[in-house]
Amino acid sequence: MKTVQISLNSIDKVKSFVNDITKFDVDFDLVSVIDAKSIMGIFSLDLSKPIDLNIHADNDIDTILSVLAPYIV
């Protein structure tokens, strides 16, 4: 997988982007990275849909998951 940063700062740019990538028979995903400890960042998301949470931990993952259990879909 390759990751690049893109800017889609206008409606015309979004339309053009979608038209360009639909020509390829591969999957494309846009991922918004928000600091999970930022309440303002979280409120900037569409909270009506599930949100991916990346947990960057090597130790205590079971403890973290048990604390997060009420939130896990």
C-alpha positions as CSV (number, residue, x, y, z in Angstrom):
1,M,0.0,0.0,0.0
2,K,1.2,3.5,-0.7
3,T,0.0,6.6,1.1
4,V,0.1,10.1,-0.2
5,Q,-1.4,13.4,1.0
6,I,-3.9,15.1,-1.3
7,S,-5.8,18.4,-1.2
8,L,-9.5,18.5,-2.3
9,N,-10.2,22.1,-1.5
10,S,-13.0,22.9,-4.0
11,I,-16.1,21.2,-5.4
12,D,-14.6,21.1,-8.9
13,K,-11.4,19.5,-7.6
14,V,-13.5,16.8,-5.8
15,K,-15.4,16.1,-9.0
16,S,-12.3,15.9,-11.0
17,F,-10.6,13.6,-8.5
18,V,-13.4,11.2,-8.4
19,N,-13.7,11.1,-12.2
20,D,-9.9,10.4,-12.5
21,I,-9.7,7.6,-9.9
22,T,-12.8,5.8,-11.1
23,K,-10.9,4.9,-14.2
24,F,-8.7,2.5,-12.2
25,D,-9.9,-1.0,-11.1
26,V,-8.3,-0.6,-7.6
27,D,-9.6,0.6,-4.2
28,F,-8.9,4.1,-2.9
29,D,-9.7,5.1,0.7
30,L,-9.6,8.6,2.2
31,V,-8.7,8.5,5.8
32,S,-9.1,11.5,8.1
33,V,-6.5,11.5,11.0
34,I,-7.7,13.1,14.1
35,D,-6.0,13.1,17.5
36,A,-8.3,10.9,19.5
37,K,-7.5,12.9,22.6
38,S,-8.9,16.1,21.0
39,I,-12.5,16.7,21.7
40,M,-12.7,19.4,19.0
41,G,-11.1,17.0,16.5
42,I,-13.7,14.3,17.4
43,F,-16.6,16.8,17.0
44,S,-15.3,17.7,13.5
45,L,-16.0,14.1,12.4
46,D,-19.3,12.7,11.1
47,L,-20.2,10.9,14.3
48,S,-23.2,9.2,12.7
49,K,-20.8,6.7,11.1
50,P,-18.3,4.3,12.7
51,I,-14.8,5.8,13.1
52,D,-11.5,3.9,12.7
53,L,-9.3,4.1,15.8
54,N,-5.7,3.2,15.4
55,I,-4.1,2.0,18.6
56,H,-0.3,2.4,18.5
57,A,0.6,0.2,21.5
58,D,2.8,-2.8,21.9
59,N,2.0,-3.4,25.5
60,D,-1.2,-3.5,27.5
61,I,-3.4,-3.9,24.4
62,D,-5.8,-6.2,26.3
63,T,-6.2,-3.6,29.1
64,I,-6.8,-0.8,26.5
65,L,-9.4,-3.0,24.7
66,S,-11.2,-3.7,27.9
67,V,-11.5,0.0,28.7
68,L,-12.7,0.7,25.1
69,A,-15.2,-2.2,25.0
70,P,-18.3,0.0,25.5
71,Y,-17.3,2.0,22.4
72,I,-16.2,-0.8,20.1
73,V,-18.8,-1.6,17.4
